[in-house]
């Protein structure tokens, strides 16, 4: 689907994916989550 617009964002969570991470630079306590969606889903 060339030319399809997609919105995306990266969120940084704690180890249990419940809250924001306390230290984004420490990969032992941070989980990254990529969210992608079509503009119509926003």
N, C-alpha and C positions, 0 to 999 in steps of 0.2 A: 504494500500500500504506500507507494512513494508519494510524498507530499502530504501525508497525514500528520497533523499537528498532535504533539503529545506533551502533556505537562508532567513534570517529574520533580521530586524533592528527595533529599536524604535527611533522615532523622537519626539522632544519636540517643540510644537508650542504655539503661543499665543492663546487667547480666540477665535479668529475668524478663526483660522487655516490658517492664511495668511503668518506669519513670524515666525522666531524662538522666543521662549519665552525670556523675559528679566530676569526672575528669575525662573530657573528650580525647585527650592525647594518649591516655593509657588504654591500650588495646586489650588489656586483661580484664577491664571493667566496663568496656564500651562495646555495644553492638550497633552496627549500622543497618538501617532499613531503608531500602529504595522503594519509593511509591511512584508508580506510573499510571496515568489515566488520560483519557480523551477529554478535551475541553467540555464536551457535552455531559461528562460525568461529574464535573466540578460543582 
